Amino acid sequence: SVKPVDNKSQVNLTKALQRFTKEDPTFRAGSDNESGETVIHGMGELQLEVYIERMKREYQVDVEISPPQVAYRETISRRVEYNYTHKKQTGGSGQYGRVAGYIEPNPDGDFEFVDEIKGGVIPRQFIPAVQKGMKAMLAQGRKIGAPVVNVRVVLNDGASHSVDSSDVAFQEAAKAAWREAYDKGAPKVLEPIMRVGVEAPTEFAGSVLTTILQRRGTVIGQQEVGGITISEAEVPLAEMFGYATTLRSSTQGKAEFTMEFSRYRPVPVSVQTELVAAVASKKAS
């Protein structure tokens, strides 16, 4: 995130971000929903460093920089059933809706909602409300608050009331059902894995491998072409911050690397434990 230190910098930051986002479609800027801070997104640490330097040089923006954040995701590991009744009685008409079914991993898709209601146990007009309620829960997972991906929700049973049922009641039933089921579905954190390519003089090939393996990297292959060794690897994005400096010092500045997104993969248990603890600590403070 970038935080302007005064009002003048705030005005100039807005101008800078408008220009940079028009110039470069891979550079994005927005506001963090929780902190309200301005967050910038790019293809890598080097790109963001360049834009921050341009803010200072071209727009005289004085900003405080927080460390880059990794775009984690969450999903569930196993199928889990849900059966929840939302019942609320107030002065006037109440709220009533029951939803039942199951949530399961959907590794080949993002979010899928399957309506298997038969016999009208939930009237047709309320099915979209159930889907809307479930979908609303995807924005923030219950493990570390990351967006939820790769889940299928099947709705196969439920109940309604002729007076007290409504869109709101079924949305609330769906949200509560999700909360109960998600925690039982062995939720796990996913991290972005980057495809990294490093070109360096062959004399430094061993040093390059060391820099990759030290960052939880997996070497896919190496080939030598005219005294230059090209190393291909997959490395978690969380481990790539500061890599340019490490590579430079390990190869006397004679290597260069490229990085692009490959896929999401579950984080190791130890890393997930650290992430959960960090989120809990942040909430406590």
C-alpha positions, 0 to 999 in steps of 0.5 A, spaced: 500 500 500 502 507 498 500 512 504 501 520 502 504 523 508 500 530 506 494 533 502 499 535 497 501 528 496 494 525 496 492 530 490 498 528 486 498 521 488 491 521 484 494 524 478 499 519 478 495 513 479 490 516 473 496 516 468 499 510 470 493 506 470 492 509 463 499 507 460 499 500 463 494 495 463 498 491 468 498 496 473 492 497 477 490 501 483 484 501 488 482 502 495 483 496 500 476 495 503 478 494 510 484 499 511 481 504 506 489 505 504 491 505 497 493 499 494 497 498 487 498 492 483 503 490 478 506 484 475 512 484 480 516 487 485 520 491 480 515 494 476 512 497 483 518 499 485 519 503 478 512 506 479 513 508 486 520 512 483 516 515 478 511 518 483 516 521 487 520 524 481 515 526 476 509 528 481 513 530 487 509 525 491 511 523 498 509 516 500 509 511 506 510 504 503 508 498 506 511 491 504 507 488 498 502 483 499 500 476 496 494 475 493 492 468 497 486 464 496 482 459 500 478 453 498 475 447 502 478 440 502 472 435 502 465 435 501 460 437 507 453 437 508 449 443 510 442 444 513 440 451 516 433 454 518 433 461 519 427 463 523 426 470 526 420 473 529 419 480 530 413 485 531 410 484 524 411 478 519 417 474 521 423 471 517 423 464 515 427 460 510 431 453 510 436 450 506 440 444 505 445 440 501 452 440 500 458 444 498 464 440 495 471 442 492 470 444 484 478 444 482 476 445 475 472 451 476 471 457 480 464 457 483 458 453 481 451 453 484 447 447 482 439 447 483 437 440 485 430 442 488 424 438 487 417 438 488 417 446 490 420 445 497 423 452 496 419 456 491 422 458 485 422 465 486 427 464 492 432 460 489 436 466 486 436 469 493 440 462 496 445 463 490 446 470 492 447 469 499 452 463 498 456 467 493 456 473 497 460 469 502 466 468 497 469 475 498 472 473 504 474 466 507 473 464 514 481 462 514 485 468 513 479 472 509 482 471 502 477 470 497 474 463 496 475 459 489 474 452 486 467 450 490 461 447 488 454 449 492 448 444 491 442 446 494 437 439 494 432 441 500 429 446 504 422 449 506 419 455 506 413 459 510 407 462 506 407 468 510 414 469 513 419 467 507 422 472 503 429 473 499 432 476 505 430 470 509 433 465 504 439 469 503 440 469 511 439 462 511 444 461 505 450 465 509 449 462 515 449 455 512 455 457 508 459 459 515 457 452 518 459 448 512 465 452 510 469 451 517 467 443 517 470 443 510 477 443 512 479 450 509 486 451 506 490 457 503 492 457 496 498 461 494 500 464 487 506 460 484 510 464 479 514 461 473 521 464 474 526 464 468 533 465 470 539 467 465 546 467 467 553 465 465 554 458 466 559 459 472 553 461 476 548 456 475 550 453 481 549 459 485 542 460 481 539 454 483 541 455 490 537 462 490 531 458 487 531 452 492 532 457 498 525 460 496 521 454 496 522 453 489 522 447 484 527 447 478 523 444 472 529 444 468 536 447 465 539 448 459 546 451 456 546 455 450 553 459 448 556 459 455 549 462 458 545 457 463 537 458 462 534 455 469 526 454 469 523 454 476 516 454 479 517 459 486 511 461 490 510 469 489 511 470 497 518 468 496 520 472 490 520 479 494 527 481 494 529 476 489 532 481 484 537 483 490 539 476 492 540 474 484 544 480 483 549 479 489 549 471 487 552 472 480 556 479 480 550 482 477 550 478 471 544 474 471 537 477 469 530 473 471 523 473 468 517 472 472 509 470 470 503 467 474 503 460 473 497 457 478 495 457 485 497 451 490 496 449 497 501 452 502 505 448 506 501 447 513 507 451 517 506 457 512 498 456 513 499 456 521 503 462 520 498 466 516 492 464 520 496 467 526 498 473 523 491 475 521 489 473 528 494 478 531 492 483 526 485 483 528 487 483 536 490 489 535 
